[in-house]
Amino acid sequence: MRKNEGWAVSFLFIQPVFLLLGLMDVWVQKETIMKFMGNDAKIKGGIFAFVLGSFLSGPLYASFPVAMVFLKKGVSLTNILIFSVLGQQQKFR
């Protein structure tokens, strides 16, 4: 890959992320997300956030829009941080 093609790859990657976010926002009910990752989920929510963040492929900037949808759906801030930071850290090892 040439030096100037990096932005094109990033641009092509972020489009499906936004498409999937739109579908998740419409199809997944708030109650379902609250059950797995809400304030009452405790350790189960943290584990679920870590696993979900670890399976999310792509760069770190792709997890921020997902975290925003989670925040809109009522996920606890702790689980959002676990998803964004700890889940993404698994890729660098």
SULRA-V504328 format. One record per pair of residues at least 24 apart in sequence whose C-alpha atoms are under 10 Angstrom apart, sorted by the first residue. I is the first residue (numbers start at 1). J is the second residue. D is the distance in Angstrom with one decimal. If there is no record, write none. Layout:
I:J:D ; I:J:D
//
This chain:
10:58:9.3 ; 10:59:8.7 ; 10:61:9.9 ; 10:62:9.7 ; 13:58:7.8 ; 13:59:9.1 ; 13:62:8.6 ; 14:58:8.9 ; 14:59:9.4 ; 14:61:8.9 ; 14:62:6.7 ; 14:65:10.0 ; 15:62:9.9 ; 17:57:10.0 ; 17:58:9.4 ; 17:62:6.9 ; 17:63:8.9 ; 17:65:8.3 ; 17:66:8.3 ; 18:62:8.8 ; 18:65:7.7 ; 18:66:8.6 ; 20:66:9.3 ; 21:65:7.7 ; 21:66:6.6 ; 21:68:9.7 ; 21:69:7.3 ; 21:70:9.9 ; 22:66:9.9 ; 22:69:9.0 ; 24:66:9.3 ; 24:69:8.5 ; 24:70:9.8 ; 25:66:9.7 ; 25:69:6.8 ; 25:70:8.9 ; 25:72:9.0 ; 25:73:8.2 ; 28:73:9.3 ; 29:73:8.2 ; 30:70:9.1 ; 30:72:8.8 ; 30:73:5.2 ; 30:74:7.1 ; 30:75:8.9 ; 31:73:8.3 ; 31:74:8.8 ; 32:73:9.4 ; 33:70:7.9 ; 33:73:7.0 ; 33:74:7.6 ; 33:75:6.9 ; 34:70:9.3 ; 34:73:7.4 ; 34:74:6.3 ; 34:75:6.0 ; 34:76:8.5 ; 35:75:9.1 ; 36:75:8.7 ; 37:70:8.8 ; 37:73:9.8 ; 37:74:8.4 ; 37:75:5.4 ; 37:76:6.7 ; 37:77:9.6 ; 37:78:9.4 ; 37:79:6.5 ; 37:80:8.7 ; 38:70:9.5 ; 38:71:9.8 ; 38:73:9.0 ; 38:74:6.4 ; 38:75:4.5 ; 38:76:5.2 ; 38:77:8.9 ; 38:78:9.4 ; 38:79:7.9 ; 38:80:9.9 ; 39:74:8.4 ; 39:75:6.9 ; 39:76:5.2 ; 39:77:8.6 ; 39:78:8.7 ; 39:79:8.7 ; 40:75:9.8 ; 40:76:8.8 ; 41:75:9.5 ; 41:76:9.0 ; 41:79:9.4 ; 42:76:9.4 ; 42:78:9.5 ; 42:79:9.0 ; 43:79:9.4 ; 44:79:9.9 ; 45:75:8.9 ; 45:76:8.7 ; 45:78:9.2 ; 45:79:6.5 ; 45:80:9.7 ; 45:82:9.5 ; 45:83:9.9 ; 46:76:9.5 ; 46:78:7.7 ; 46:79:5.4 ; 46:80:8.8 ; 46:81:9.4 ; 46:82:6.6 ; 46:83:8.0 ; 47:79:8.6 ; 47:82:8.6 ; 47:83:9.2 ; 47:87:9.8 ; 48:79:8.5 ; 48:82:9.3 ; 48:83:8.5 ; 48:87:10.0 ; 49:75:9.8 ; 49:78:9.4 ; 49:79:5.7 ; 49:80:7.1 ; 49:81:8.7 ; 49:82:6.1 ; 49:83:4.7 ; 49:84:8.5 ; 49:86:9.0 ; 49:87:7.4 ; 50:79:8.1 ; 50:80:9.3 ; 50:81:9.3 ; 50:82:5.8 ; 50:83:5.2 ; 50:84:8.5 ; 50:85:8.8 ; 50:86:6.4 ; 50:87:4.8 ; 50:88:8.5 ; 50:89:9.8 ; 50:90:9.2 ; 51:82:9.5 ; 51:83:7.9 ; 51:86:9.5 ; 51:87:6.7 ; 51:88:9.8 ; 51:90:9.7 ; 52:82:9.7 ; 52:83:6.8 ; 52:84:9.6 ; 52:87:7.1 ; 52:88:9.5 ; 53:80:9.4 ; 53:81:9.9 ; 53:82:7.8 ; 53:83:4.7 ; 53:84:6.4 ; 53:85:8.2 ; 53:86:7.5 ; 53:87:4.0 ; 53:88:5.9 ; 53:89:8.9 ; 53:90:8.6 ; 53:91:9.7 ; 54:83:7.9 ; 54:84:9.3 ; 54:85:9.8 ; 54:86:8.0 ; 54:87:4.4 ; 54:88:5.8 ; 54:89:7.9 ; 54:90:6.1 ; 54:91:7.1 ; 55:87:7.9 ; 55:88:8.7 ; 55:90:9.3 ; 55:91:9.1 ; 56:83:9.4 ; 56:84:9.9 ; 56:87:8.2 ; 56:88:7.9 ; 56:91:9.5 ; 57:88:8.9 ; 57:91:8.7 ; 58:88:9.1 ; 58:91:9.2 ; 59:88:8.3 ; 59:91:9.3 ; 60:84:7.7 ; 60:85:8.6 ; 60:87:9.8 ; 60:88:6.5 ; 60:89:9.1 ; 60:91:9.7 ; 63:87:9.6 ; 63:88:8.2
//
